[in-house]
Amino acid sequence: MHETAASSLIKSSNGELTIENSLGSGGMGVSEFTTPTVTHVNTMAAIDCNEQPPIKLYTHINIKTATTTHAGDANEIANLIVTPTTTHAITTTTPHCNESSSALSSASAAAPLSTIPIEAYTDSAAASVATTANAQSGVEETVAVATPISDFYRNATILITGGTGFVGKVLTQKLLRAFELRRIYMLIRCKNDVCVEERLANFLRESIFDAIRAEQPELLQKVHAVRVDYSALDLGISPEDREKLCEDVEIVFNVVASVKFNEKLSDAIDINVLGTKKILDLSMEMKNLKSFVHISTLYCNCNRKYIKERVYESDIGYEKIMQIFRIFDDETLEKFRHCLIGGMPNTYTMTKKCAENLVNHRAFFMPAGIFRPPIVMSTYKDPFPGWTDNLYGPSGLCTWSARGLVRCIYGRANCKANMVPADYCVNA
């Protein structure tokens, strides 16, 4: 399994920053903020579809990272949570170090980690399953153990932007099935003269929710639509809805993005950069915010040969990009397209890189994280194998090749495509 573990972008402990992070990555100095919070970057690289999904317990603040390459004793894993070393296969980022240590220690008392099925951490994130073997009778017993990740999400109110997209659908159904949530708010635009309520109803009729409709239809009632207009200064959210979001929401997943490679520069900036800024401004007003996760892309630094898990500054800062966007019309912006894109291949990668810089600077004092998935393809097995709602990227290529419509592909035979199933991406 080729996976780059989550690592801290800006390490913080009791408000103290290292010189490298406070100066080198464009962050703000310790004298400006003393809130003990941290921004993370988690980059998911290519993985083998024949292997098991990556095991992740991901929360939001003051992380201690432990990455594994083999199974070990649960006591060792508990120690890794508070002593970061890189010899173990669970990447843990949690503020509840004492709780997680005690939970894992109690699990280790029942059985070594090697006997715990991987699905206990991935397919049912709401509870770990510790399997014990009775040496005398040979009978296996299954015991449900609460985990810090399930505690983190219990009775939580979540806001998802871009929830009607491909990754958003997989994320929504996973959250509903795996955790005891209070509510999920989804920011939805009116589109093609279809109101947000109708779009939500159509969304919940998707085949990915078939299992929930058949087994626990009441879970779908936890999903609520909030009308949004990303082109408006205040997102076009009504005062009543905005107040409700600021009072209730604890976790934000910012998934919305324009993923067209040939998108007009003005539209790409409007959605990927300004849209992120507006969501970030809204999140700053939330009184009980525990986590803000911005979904970026592995390719936002594709012009570099070597990429570390840090935010790289753009040639042209996001402030200047937003200023140019406000000054010039669409036609004039297109004339400056090659200058603004610089060494990036298209408007998508350029604007996603700007959005990362924006989150890195403006969300410095928030419990914020950046996640960089590669090419996301159909699901491996959760909720069922092969689910997709589009024929973009590898899905379309495989479909047209299988039907004989595509017989040759122009490219480099020695290049490896970074692809990940959608359920692996969401589990991470």
C-alpha positions as CSV (number, residue, x, y, z in Angstrom):
1,M,0.0,0.0,0.0
2,H,1.5,3.3,-1.1
3,E,0.2,5.8,1.3
4,T,1.6,9.0,2.6
5,A,0.4,9.5,6.2
6,A,-1.1,12.6,7.6
7,S,1.4,15.0,8.9
8,S,1.2,18.3,10.7
9,L,1.6,21.4,8.6
10,I,1.9,23.8,11.5
11,K,2.7,22.1,14.8
12,S,1.3,23.8,17.8
13,S,1.5,23.0,21.5
14,N,0.1,25.5,24.0
15,G,0.4,28.3,21.3
16,E,4.1,27.7,20.6
17,L,5.3,27.5,17.0
18,T,8.6,26.4,15.5
19,I,10.6,29.0,13.5
20,E,10.3,26.8,10.4
21,N,6.5,26.7,10.5
22,S,5.9,30.2,11.6
23,L,8.1,31.8,9.0
24,G,8.8,29.2,6.3
25,S,5.2,28.2,5.5
26,G,3.7,31.6,5.5
27,G,2.0,31.3,8.9
28,M,1.5,33.9,11.5
29,G,3.8,34.4,14.4
30,V,3.2,33.1,17.9
31,S,3.0,36.7,19.2
32,E,-0.1,37.2,17.0
33,F,-2.1,34.2,18.1
34,T,-1.8,32.0,21.2
35,T,-4.7,29.7,20.5
36,P,-3.3,26.1,20.7
37,T,-4.7,25.0,17.3
38,V,-3.1,23.5,14.2
39,T,-3.6,23.2,10.5
40,H,-2.8,19.9,8.9
41,V,-2.1,18.6,5.4
42,N,-3.0,15.0,4.6
43,T,-2.0,13.8,1.2
44,M,-3.3,10.5,-0.1
45,A,-1.1,8.9,-2.8
46,A,-1.8,6.0,-5.1
47,I,-2.9,2.8,-3.5
48,D,-3.3,-0.8,-4.7
49,C,-7.0,-1.7,-5.1
50,N,-6.2,-5.3,-4.1
51,E,-5.1,-4.2,-0.7
52,Q,-7.3,-3.3,2.3
53,P,-8.4,0.3,2.8
54,P,-6.2,2.7,4.8
55,I,-7.0,2.8,8.5
56,K,-7.5,6.3,9.7
57,L,-8.8,7.9,12.9
58,Y,-8.9,11.6,11.9
59,T,-9.9,14.5,14.0
60,H,-8.7,18.0,14.1
61,I,-6.2,19.4,16.5
62,N,-2.8,18.9,18.3
63,I,-2.0,15.7,16.4
64,K,0.6,13.1,17.2
65,T,1.1,11.0,14.0
66,A,1.9,7.3,14.1
67,T,2.1,5.5,10.7
68,T,2.3,1.7,10.5
69,T,3.6,-0.8,8.1
70,H,2.7,-3.9,10.0
71,A,0.3,-5.1,12.7
72,G,1.4,-4.9,16.2
73,D,0.2,-5.0,19.8
74,A,-2.5,-2.6,20.7
75,N,-0.5,-1.4,23.7
76,E,2.2,-0.2,21.3
77,I,-0.4,1.6,19.3
78,A,-1.7,3.3,22.4
79,N,1.9,4.5,23.2
80,L,2.3,5.7,19.6
81,I,-0.6,8.1,20.1
82,V,1.4,10.1,22.6
83,T,4.9,9.3,21.3
84,P,5.1,9.9,17.6
85,T,7.2,7.4,15.8
86,T,6.8,6.0,12.3
87,T,6.9,2.2,12.7
88,H,3.2,1.3,12.8
89,A,-0.4,1.0,9.9
90,I,-2.7,3.4,11.8
91,T,-2.5,7.2,11.3
92,T,-4.0,8.8,14.3
93,T,-4.7,12.5,14.7
94,T,-6.8,13.2,17.8
95,P,-6.9,15.7,20.7
96,H,-8.2,13.1,23.0
97,C,-4.9,11.3,23.5
98,N,-5.8,10.0,27.0
99,E,-9.2,8.7,25.9
100,S,-7.7,7.0,22.9
101,S,-4.9,5.5,24.9
102,S,-7.3,4.0,27.4
103,A,-9.7,2.8,24.7
104,L,-6.9,1.0,22.9
105,S,-5.4,-0.3,26.1
106,S,-8.7,-1.9,27.0
107,A,-9.0,-3.4,23.6
108,S,-5.4,-4.8,23.9
109,A,-6.4,-6.5,27.2
110,A,-8.9,-8.6,25.2
111,A,-6.7,-9.5,22.2
112,P,-3.6,-8.5,20.2
113,L,-4.1,-6.1,17.3
114,S,-3.4,-8.8,14.8
115,T,-6.7,-10.5,15.6
116,I,-8.8,-7.4,15.1
117,P,-10.4,-7.4,11.6
118,I,-9.6,-4.4,9.5
119,E,-13.3,-3.8,8.8
120,A,-13.6,-2.9,12.5
121,Y,-11.8,0.3,11.8
122,T,-13.0,1.0,8.2
123,D,-16.5,-0.3,7.5
124,S,-17.9,0.5,10.9
125,A,-16.1,3.5,12.2
126,A,-18.7,4.0,15.0
127,A,-17.3,1.1,17.0
128,S,-14.2,-1.0,17.0
129,V,-14.5,-4.7,17.2
130,A,-12.1,-6.7,19.4
131,T,-12.0,-10.4,18.7
132,T,-10.9,-12.7,21.4
133,A,-10.0,-16.3,21.0
134,N,-10.8,-18.8,23.8
135,A,-7.7,-21.0,23.8
136,Q,-9.5,-23.9,25.5
137,S,-12.8,-24.0,23.5
138,G,-11.6,-22.3,20.3
139,V,-14.7,-20.1,20.4
140,E,-14.4,-16.5,19.2
141,E,-16.2,-13.7,20.9
142,T,-16.9,-10.3,19.4
143,V,-17.0,-7.3,21.8
144,A,-17.9,-3.7,20.7
145,V,-15.6,-1.0,22.0
146,A,-16.3,2.7,21.7
147,T,-13.5,4.7,20.0
148,P,-12.4,8.4,20.2
149,I,-13.5,8.8,16.6
150,S,-17.0,7.6,17.3
151,D,-17.1,9.9,20.4
152,F,-16.0,12.8,18.3
153,Y,-18.9,12.4,15.9
154,R,-21.6,11.4,18.4
155,N,-24.5,13.9,18.3
156,A,-22.4,16.2,16.1
157,T,-23.9,18.7,13.6
158,I,-22.1,18.7,10.3
159,L,-22.0,21.1,7.4
160,I,-21.1,19.8,3.9
161,T,-20.4,22.0,0.9
162,G,-20.5,20.3,-2.5
163,G,-22.4,17.4,-0.9
164,T,-24.3,16.7,-4.1
165,G,-21.1,15.9,-6.0
166,F,-19.5,12.5,-6.4
167,V,-17.3,12.5,-3.3
168,G,-20.0,14.4,-1.3
169,K,-22.5,11.6,-1.9
170,V,-20.0,8.9,-0.6
171,L,-19.1,11.1,2.3
172,T,-22.8,11.7,3.3
173,Q,-23.8,8.1,3.2
174,K,-20.7,7.1,5.2
175,L,-21.4,9.6,7.9
176,L,-25.0,8.6,8.2
177,R,-24.3,4.9,8.4
178,A,-21.2,5.0,10.6
179,F,-21.9,7.6,13.3
180,E,-24.7,8.7,15.6
181,L,-25.0,12.2,14.2
182,R,-27.5,14.8,15.2
183,R,-27.9,16.5,11.8
184,I,-26.2,17.1,8.4
185,Y,-26.6,20.5,6.7
186,M,-25.9,20.6,3.0
187,L,-25.4,23.9,1.1
188,I,-27.2,23.4,-2.2
189,R,-27.7,25.8,-5.1
190,C,-30.8,26.2,-7.1
191,K,-30.0,24.7,-10.5
192,N,-31.9,24.5,-13.8
193,D,-35.0,26.0,-12.1
194,V,-35.0,23.2,-9.5
195,C,-35.4,24.3,-5.9
196,V,-33.0,23.1,-3.2
197,E,-35.7,20.9,-1.6
198,E,-36.4,19.1,-4.8
199,R,-32.6,18.7,-5.4
200,L,-32.2,17.2,-2.0
201,A,-35.1,14.8,-2.6
202,N,-33.5,13.7,-5.8
203,F,-30.1,13.4,-4.1
204,L,-31.5,11.0,-1.4
205,R,-33.1,8.8,-4.1
206,E,-29.6,8.0,-5.5
207,S,-28.7,4.3,-5.6
208,I,-25.9,4.9,-3.1
209,F,-28.5,5.4,-0.4
210,D,-30.5,2.2,-1.2
211,A,-29.1,0.3,1.8
212,I,-30.1,3.2,4.1
213,R,-33.6,3.5,2.7
214,A,-34.1,-0.3,3.1
215,E,-32.6,-0.7,6.6
216,Q,-32.7,2.7,8.4
217,P,-34.8,5.2,6.4
218,E,-35.1,7.5,9.4
219,L,-31.4,8.4,9.0
220,L,-32.2,10.3,5.8
221,Q,-34.4,12.7,7.9
222,K,-31.2,14.0,9.4
223,V,-30.1,15.6,6.2
224,H,-31.3,19.2,5.7
225,A,-30.8,21.5,2.7
226,V,-29.7,25.1,3.0
227,R,-30.1,27.4,0.0
228,V,-26.8,29.0,-1.1
229,D,-25.6,31.2,-3.8
230,Y,-21.8,31.1,-4.1
231,S,-21.7,34.2,-6.2
232,A,-23.2,36.3,-3.5
233,L,-21.0,38.1,-0.9
234,D,-22.7,36.4,2.0
235,L,-23.4,33.2,0.1
236,G,-27.0,34.2,-0.2
237,I,-27.9,32.3,3.0
238,S,-30.9,33.7,4.8
239,P,-30.3,35.3,8.2
240,E,-32.3,32.6,10.0
241,D,-30.3,29.8,8.3
242,R,-27.0,31.6,8.9
243,E,-27.8,32.0,12.6
244,K,-28.8,28.3,12.9
245,L,-25.5,27.2,11.2
246,C,-23.4,29.4,13.5
247,E,-25.1,28.1,16.6
248,D,-25.3,24.4,15.7
249,V,-22.5,23.3,13.3
250,E,-19.4,21.7,14.8
251,I,-17.7,20.1,11.8
252,V,-17.3,21.5,8.3
253,F,-16.3,19.5,5.2
254,N,-15.6,22.0,2.4
255,V,-15.9,19.7,-0.7
256,V,-17.4,22.2,-3.2
257,A,-15.1,22.9,-6.2
258,S,-15.1,23.4,-10.0
259,V,-13.2,20.3,-11.2
260,K,-13.3,21.2,-15.0
261,F,-9.7,21.4,-16.3
262,N,-10.8,23.8,-19.0
263,E,-13.0,26.0,-16.8
264,K,-13.1,29.7,-17.6
265,L,-10.6,31.5,-15.3
266,S,-13.3,33.7,-13.8
267,D,-15.5,30.8,-12.9
268,A,-12.6,28.8,-11.5
269,I,-11.5,31.7,-9.3
270,D,-15.1,32.5,-8.2
271,I,-15.8,28.9,-7.0
272,N,-12.5,27.5,-5.9
273,V,-10.9,30.6,-4.3
274,L,-13.7,33.1,-3.4
275,G,-16.1,30.2,-2.6
276,T,-13.5,28.8,-0.2
277,K,-13.0,32.2,1.4
278,K,-16.8,32.7,1.9
279,I,-17.1,29.2,3.5
280,L,-14.1,30.0,5.7
281,D,-15.6,33.3,6.8
282,L,-18.9,31.5,7.7
283,S,-17.0,28.9,9.7
284,M,-15.2,31.6,11.7
285,E,-18.6,32.7,13.0
286,M,-19.5,29.2,14.3
287,K,-19.4,29.1,18.0
288,N,-18.8,25.4,18.5
289,L,-16.5,24.6,15.6
290,K,-14.4,21.5,16.3
291,S,-13.0,20.8,12.8
292,F,-12.8,22.5,9.3
293,V,-11.6,20.1,6.6
294,H,-10.8,21.6,3.2
295,I,-10.7,19.1,0.3
296,S,-7.9,20.1,-2.1
297,T,-6.2,17.9,-4.7
298,L,-2.9,16.0,-5.0
299,Y,-2.2,17.9,-8.2
300,C,-2.2,21.5,-6.8
301,N,1.6,21.2,-6.8
302,C,2.0,19.2,-10.0
303,N,4.6,21.6,-11.3
304,R,7.0,20.3,-8.7
305,K,9.1,17.2,-9.0
306,Y,9.1,16.5,-5.2
307,I,6.1,17.4,-3.0
308,K,6.1,17.4,0.8
309,E,3.1,17.6,3.1
310,R,3.2,21.4,3.4
311,V,1.6,24.3,1.7
312,Y,3.7,25.9,-1.1
313,E,3.2,29.6,-1.8
314,S,1.8,30.6,-5.2
315,D,3.8,32.8,-7.6
316,I,0.9,35.2,-7.4
317,G,-0.7,35.4,-4.0
318,Y,-4.4,34.6,-3.6
319,E,-5.1,38.2,-2.5
320,K,-3.8,39.5,-5.8
321,I,-5.8,36.8,-7.7
322,M,-9.0,37.9,-6.0
323,Q,-8.2,41.6,-6.6
324,I,-7.6,41.0,-10.3
325,F,-10.8,39.0,-10.5
326,R,-12.8,41.9,-9.0
327,I,-11.2,44.5,-11.3
328,F,-11.3,42.8,-14.8
329,D,-14.2,41.3,-16.7
330,D,-14.2,37.7,-18.0
331,E,-12.9,38.6,-21.4
332,T,-10.0,40.6,-20.1
333,L,-9.2,37.9,-17.5
334,E,-8.9,35.3,-20.3
335,K,-6.3,37.5,-22.0
336,F,-4.1,37.3,-18.9
337,R,-4.8,33.6,-18.5
338,H,-1.3,32.4,-19.4
339,C,0.3,34.9,-17.1
340,L,-1.9,34.1,-14.1
341,I,-1.6,30.3,-14.5
342,G,2.1,30.4,-14.8
343,G,3.7,27.0,-14.6
344,M,0.4,25.2,-13.7
345,P,-1.3,23.2,-16.5
346,N,-4.8,24.5,-16.1
347,T,-7.1,26.8,-14.2
348,Y,-8.3,24.0,-11.9
349,T,-4.8,23.2,-10.4
350,M,-3.9,26.9,-10.2
351,T,-7.1,27.9,-8.3
352,K,-6.9,24.9,-6.0
353,K,-3.4,25.9,-5.1
354,C,-4.5,29.4,-4.3
355,A,-7.3,28.0,-2.1
356,E,-4.7,26.0,-0.1
357,N,-2.7,29.2,0.5
358,L,-5.9,31.0,1.6
359,V,-6.8,28.2,4.1
360,N,-3.2,28.1,5.4
361,H,-3.2,31.9,6.1
362,R,-6.7,32.7,7.1
363,A,-7.5,29.5,9.1
364,F,-4.3,29.5,11.0
365,F,-6.0,29.9,14.4
366,M,-8.8,27.5,13.6
367,P,-8.9,23.7,14.0
368,A,-8.4,23.3,10.2
369,G,-7.0,20.7,7.9
370,I,-6.3,20.2,4.2
371,F,-6.8,16.9,2.5
372,R,-5.3,16.2,-0.9
373,P,-6.9,13.2,-2.7
374,P,-5.6,12.0,-6.1
375,I,-7.9,10.9,-9.0
376,V,-11.0,9.5,-7.3
377,M,-12.6,6.5,-9.0
378,S,-15.6,4.3,-8.3
379,T,-16.0,2.6,-4.9
380,Y,-14.1,-0.5,-4.1
381,K,-16.7,-2.1,-1.8
382,D,-18.5,0.5,0.4
383,P,-21.5,0.7,0.2
384,F,-21.1,-1.7,-2.7
385,P,-18.5,-2.4,-5.4
386,G,-18.2,-0.2,-8.5
387,W,-20.6,2.6,-7.6
388,T,-20.1,5.8,-9.5
389,D,-22.4,8.6,-10.8
390,N,-20.3,9.7,-13.7
391,L,-18.1,8.6,-16.6
392,Y,-15.3,11.1,-16.0
393,G,-11.6,10.1,-15.8
394,P,-10.8,6.4,-15.4
395,S,-14.4,5.3,-15.3
396,G,-15.1,6.8,-18.7
397,L,-11.9,5.5,-20.1
398,C,-12.6,1.9,-19.0
399,T,-16.2,2.1,-20.2
400,W,-15.4,3.3,-23.7
401,S,-12.4,1.0,-24.0
402,A,-14.6,-2.0,-23.0
403,R,-17.2,-1.1,-25.6
404,G,-14.5,-0.8,-28.3
405,L,-14.9,2.9,-28.8
406,V,-11.4,3.7,-27.5
407,R,-8.6,1.5,-28.9
408,C,-5.5,3.5,-28.2
409,I,-4.5,6.1,-25.6
410,Y,-1.9,8.8,-26.1
411,G,0.4,9.0,-23.0
412,R,3.6,7.7,-21.4
413,A,3.6,4.0,-20.8
414,N,6.0,4.3,-17.8
415,C,3.8,6.8,-15.9
416,K,1.7,5.6,-13.0
417,A,-1.7,7.1,-12.5
418,N,-2.5,8.1,-8.9
419,M,-6.0,6.7,-8.4
420,V,-8.0,5.9,-5.3
421,P,-11.5,4.4,-4.8
422,A,-14.0,6.9,-3.5
423,D,-14.7,4.8,-0.3
424,Y,-10.9,4.7,0.5
425,C,-10.8,8.5,0.1
426,V,-13.8,9.1,2.4
427,N,-12.4,6.6,5.0
428,A,-9.2,8.6,5.1
